[in-house]
Amino acid sequence: MHPEPIAIHHPSKTILAAEFACVFFVLPILFTLSIQGTHPFPFIVAGGIFAAWYLLRDKNFSRSSFGNLISLKKHGRRIAITFFPLALIALLTLALFRPEYLFDYPRHKTGIWLLIMVFYPLLAVYPQELFYRGFLFRRYRVLFPSERSMIYASALSFGFAHIIYGNIPAVLLTVIGGYIFAVTYHHSRSILVTSLEHALYGCLIYTIGLGHFIQTNLNLM
């Protein structure tokens, strides 16, 4: 017999705000200073597992949010309309300013590129969406009562985590991405649909050459 899911009781706003700051800003700084160069995959997976555990314990969190592909039909057109112009802009920008990076992974690191295309959505994207959208939206709602502030909090937190890569483009790209994904999650309330969108952008980045800005010394991220 499985234990009955329980409602999550939040601490005071002050404690919750301190927790939010520590989890989403202090920890990335400590990670960067202390174990820079360490591959983040284990931490990403651990964060996703924790977020799933937290959400599953909350009886008021809709279980359909973990999947709910039905909402893809409703939001797929908006996702595509946003994706294709941004993909073209990214491609042209890279071709103009860093042409040596253009399609570097598919051309010169084909094996790694294929591994990324297969495992990145599973081991990186879905866990991140569990943590930065599902968990963050649910746990810290009381701190960000308006939808706009919630979306901004999610986007900035997601982008700031990428300081571990030690360059400004990584942070800027992921703040933009985090905003796009937070908007999709707000509208769809589907972690899976948001993950599919996230995977589109992530696979694009590693395909066209922007992956050079978001990688560790192991060249897998």
N, C-alpha and C positions, 0 to 999 in steps of 0.2 A: 504494500500500500504506500502511495506517495504522500508526503506531507502536504497539508492544505496550504496553498499560497497565502501569503500574508500581506497586508497593506504596509507600505513603507512610511515610517514616521520621520519627518524631517526635524533636524535641530533648529535652533534659533537662526534668524537671518545673519547675525554677526558671525556665528560659528560656520554657517554654510558659506558665507562670503570668503572667510579665511580658508576654508577647505577648497573652494573653487580656485582661489589664487594659488594655493600650494600645488594642487593637482595639475593645473593647466599652465602654470607659468613658472613656479619655483622648480618643480621636478624636471622640466625640459632644460632649464639652466644648469641644474646639478648634473644631469645626464651629459650635457655638453662639456662641462668643466672636468668631470671625473672620469668618464668612460667614452670620451670622444673617439670615434673610429670603430667602436663596437657595433656590430650589426643590430639594428633595432627590431628585426622580425620577432624575436622572442618576447620583447616587451609589448609589441603591437598585439600579438596573439594573446598574451596574458591579459592585456587591457580589454580585449574583446570578450574573453572568457568571463572576466569579472563583470563586465557590463551585462552580458547575457544572464549571469547568475542573479545580478541585482534586479533586472527587469522581470525575470521569471518569478522572483519572490513577490513581486508587486501584483496583487490580484486585480488591481485597477488598470494595469497596462494591457492593452489589447494584444493577444497572442498573434493576431493576424498581421501585426506590424513587422514581425520577423520575415514575412514573405509577402503576401498580398500582391501577386503579379497582375491582378485584375486592374489595379490602378495604373499600370504601364500603358494600357490602352487609352486611358484618359489623359495621361501626362506625357506620353511618348512623343507627340508632335512638338510640344513645347521644348522638350529635351533636345530633339533633333534641330529645331530652329536655332537654339542657343549654341549647340555644339559645332555645327558646320562652319558658320562664320568665324568663330573663335579658333577653330582648327586651321582655317585658311590664314588668319592673321598670324598665328603662331608659326606656321610654316614659312610665310613670307618674311617675317621678322628674323627668323633664324637664318634663312637663306641670305639675307642682306648683311647681317651683323656677325654671324658665326657660321659661315658656309662649310667650314671644316667639320662641323658637328652633324651636318645634315645626313640623316639616315645612317649614322655611324654604326648603331647597334645591329640593324638587319644586315648591313654589308660586311662588317668586320668582327662582330661578336654574335654571330647568328645563333649559336647554341644558347648563350645567355639570354638573348632576345626571346627565343622560343620558350624558355623556362619562365621568363617574366610574363609573357602573354598567357601562359597556362596557370601559373601559381600566384601571380600578383593579385588577381581578383579574389582568390580564395584565402590566401594567407595574410594579405595586407588590407585590401579594400573592405571586405565585409567586417572584419574586426574593428577597423577604424570607424566605420559607420555605426556599428553597435555602440562604440564609446563616445564619439564626438557628436552624434546625432541622437540615437536612442537614449543612451544614459544621460548625456548632458541636458537634453531637452526635458527629460523626466525629473532628474534629480534637482536641477537648479531653476526650475520654472518660477519658483517664488522670488528669486532674485531678478528675473527678467520677465515681468508680467506681460509686456507687450510683445507681439510676434516679431516686430522689427528688431527689438533689443535682443530677443532670443536668437534670432538669425545672426546678428552681428557678433554676439558672444560666441556662438559656435564657429563662425568663420575665423575670428581673430584667434581663438584658442587653437583651432586646427592649424592655422598658418604659423603661429608662434612655435608650435611643437617642432617645426622644421628648421629651427635655428641650429639643430644638431648637424645640419649639413654645411654650416659655416659660410653661407653666401646669401646675399640679399635676394637674388632672383628666386631662390627656392622658397623663401618666405612669402614674397609677393605673389608668386604663382599659386601657392597653396592657400593664401588668404582669398584670392579670387575664386579658386576652386571650392574652398570651404563655404563661401557665400552661395555659390550656385547649388551646391549639394544641400545646404541648409534650407534654401528656398524649396527645393524639390521635396525634402523630407517634410517641411511644414505643410505643403499642399497634399502630398500623397500619404503621409504617415506610414510609409513602407520602407523599411531598412533595405529590403532587397532591391526595390526599384532605384533607390538612391545609390546603392552599391553598383548597380549596372551603369548608372550615369558616371559615377566616380571611376569605374573601370574603363569606360570609354576614354576619359581624359588621361588617365594614367597610362594606358596602352599607347595612346597618341603621343604622349610626352616621350616615352622610351623608343617609339618607332621613328619619330622625325629627328630626334637628337637632343631634345631638352633634358633627357635623362642624365646628362653630364652634370647638371646642376642639383640633381636630387639622387645622390648615390653615396655609398660608404666606400671605404677602402676595399671592400670585397666585390664591388662592382655588380651587386645584385639588386640594389634597391633603386 
